Amino acid sequence: MINGFEKETHELTNYEMTLVPIIVKGFIGKHGSSAAVKNKTIVTALKAMGEKVTEPRIRKIIHHIRVKHLVTNLISTNKGTYRAESKEELIKYVESLQQRINSIEEIKKSFNINQ
C-alpha cells in the first residue's frame, strides 16, 4: 500500500481476486500494440458483465498479474496494456520503467530529507 493512495493501492480484495482470471483470460491473446486495451475499456467490459471495479483497481490487478507471472510480457504504454511481441519491446518497456524510477528519485532527492 502506498501512503496517500491507500484506496487505490491496498491489497486485492477477495472480490477483486475473482476478477483476476477473467482479466488474465482477456490478455492471453492481446499480442502487440495493435491489440492494446485501455483500463477504461476493461472497466466498461466488466461492468457489462455485472462486475464493479475502477480504473485504479484495474491497475492494481494488472500489477498482481505481472508480479505473479500470470501473463508473460504484459506491458503498458499510452496505447494501453498488451503482451510484448519482441525482446526489443520488453527492453524499451524496462527502460521506460527505469526512467520513471529515476524521475521519482529526482523528486525525492529534491526534498533533502535523510531517511
Secondary structure as a PSIPRED ss2 file (coil, helix, strand):
# PSIPRED VFORMAT (PSIPRED V4.0)

   1 M C   1.000  0.000  0.000
   2 I C   1.000  0.000  0.000
   3 N C   1.000  0.000  0.000
   4 G C   1.000  0.000  0.000
   5 F C   1.000  0.000  0.000
   6 E H   0.000  1.000  0.000
   7 K H   0.000  1.000  0.000
   8 E H   0.000  1.000  0.000
   9 T H   0.000  1.000  0.000
  10 H C   1.000  0.000  0.000
  11 E C   1.000  0.000  0.000
  12 L C   1.000  0.000  0.000
  13 T C   1.000  0.000  0.000
  14 N H   0.000  1.000  0.000
  15 Y H   0.000  1.000  0.000
  16 E H   0.000  1.000  0.000
  17 M H   0.000  1.000  0.000
  18 T H   0.000  1.000  0.000
  19 L H   0.000  1.000  0.000
  20 V H   0.000  1.000  0.000
  21 P H   0.000  1.000  0.000
  22 I H   0.000  1.000  0.000
  23 I H   0.000  1.000  0.000
  24 V H   0.000  1.000  0.000
  25 K H   0.000  1.000  0.000
  26 G H   0.000  1.000  0.000
  27 F H   0.000  1.000  0.000
  28 I H   0.000  1.000  0.000
  29 G C   1.000  0.000  0.000
  30 K C   1.000  0.000  0.000
  31 H E   0.000  0.000  1.000
  32 G C   1.000  0.000  0.000
  33 S H   0.000  1.000  0.000
  34 S H   0.000  1.000  0.000
  35 A H   0.000  1.000  0.000
  36 A C   1.000  0.000  0.000
  37 V E   0.000  0.000  1.000
  38 K C   1.000  0.000  0.000
  39 N H   0.000  1.000  0.000
  40 K H   0.000  1.000  0.000
  41 T H   0.000  1.000  0.000
  42 I H   0.000  1.000  0.000
  43 V H   0.000  1.000  0.000
  44 T H   0.000  1.000  0.000
  45 A H   0.000  1.000  0.000
  46 L H   0.000  1.000  0.000
  47 K H   0.000  1.000  0.000
  48 A H   0.000  1.000  0.000
  49 M C   1.000  0.000  0.000
  50 G C   1.000  0.000  0.000
  51 E C   1.000  0.000  0.000
  52 K C   1.000  0.000  0.000
  53 V C   1.000  0.000  0.000
  54 T C   1.000  0.000  0.000
  55 E H   0.000  1.000  0.000
  56 P H   0.000  1.000  0.000
  57 R H   0.000  1.000  0.000
  58 I H   0.000  1.000  0.000
  59 R H   0.000  1.000  0.000
  60 K H   0.000  1.000  0.000
  61 I H   0.000  1.000  0.000
  62 I H   0.000  1.000  0.000
  63 H H   0.000  1.000  0.000
  64 H H   0.000  1.000  0.000
  65 I H   0.000  1.000  0.000
  66 R H   0.000  1.000  0.000
  67 V H   0.000  1.000  0.000
  68 K C   1.000  0.000  0.000
  69 H C   1.000  0.000  0.000
  70 L C   1.000  0.000  0.000
  71 V C   1.000  0.000  0.000
  72 T C   1.000  0.000  0.000
  73 N C   1.000  0.000  0.000
  74 L E   0.000  0.000  1.000
  75 I E   0.000  0.000  1.000
  76 S E   0.000  0.000  1.000
  77 T E   0.000  0.000  1.000
  78 N C   1.000  0.000  0.000
  79 K C   1.000  0.000  0.000
  80 G E   0.000  0.000  1.000
  81 T E   0.000  0.000  1.000
  82 Y E   0.000  0.000  1.000
  83 R E   0.000  0.000  1.000
  84 A C   1.000  0.000  0.000
  85 E C   1.000  0.000  0.000
  86 S C   1.000  0.000  0.000
  87 K H   0.000  1.000  0.000
  88 E H   0.000  1.000  0.000
  89 E H   0.000  1.000  0.000
  90 L H   0.000  1.000  0.000
  91 I H   0.000  1.000  0.000
  92 K H   0.000  1.000  0.000
  93 Y H   0.000  1.000  0.000
  94 V H   0.000  1.000  0.000
  95 E H   0.000  1.000  0.000
  96 S H   0.000  1.000  0.000
  97 L H   0.000  1.000  0.000
  98 Q H   0.000  1.000  0.000
  99 Q H   0.000  1.000  0.000
 100 R H   0.000  1.000  0.000
 101 I H   0.000  1.000  0.000
 102 N H   0.000  1.000  0.000
 103 S H   0.000  1.000  0.000
 104 I H   0.000  1.000  0.000
 105 E H   0.000  1.000  0.000
 106 E H   0.000  1.000  0.000
 107 I H   0.000  1.000  0.000
 108 K H   0.000  1.000  0.000
 109 K H   0.000  1.000  0.000
 110 S H   0.000  1.000  0.000
 111 F C   1.000  0.000  0.000
 112 N C   1.000  0.000  0.000
 113 I C   1.000  0.000  0.000
 114 N C   1.000  0.000  0.000
 115 Q C   1.000  0.000  0.000
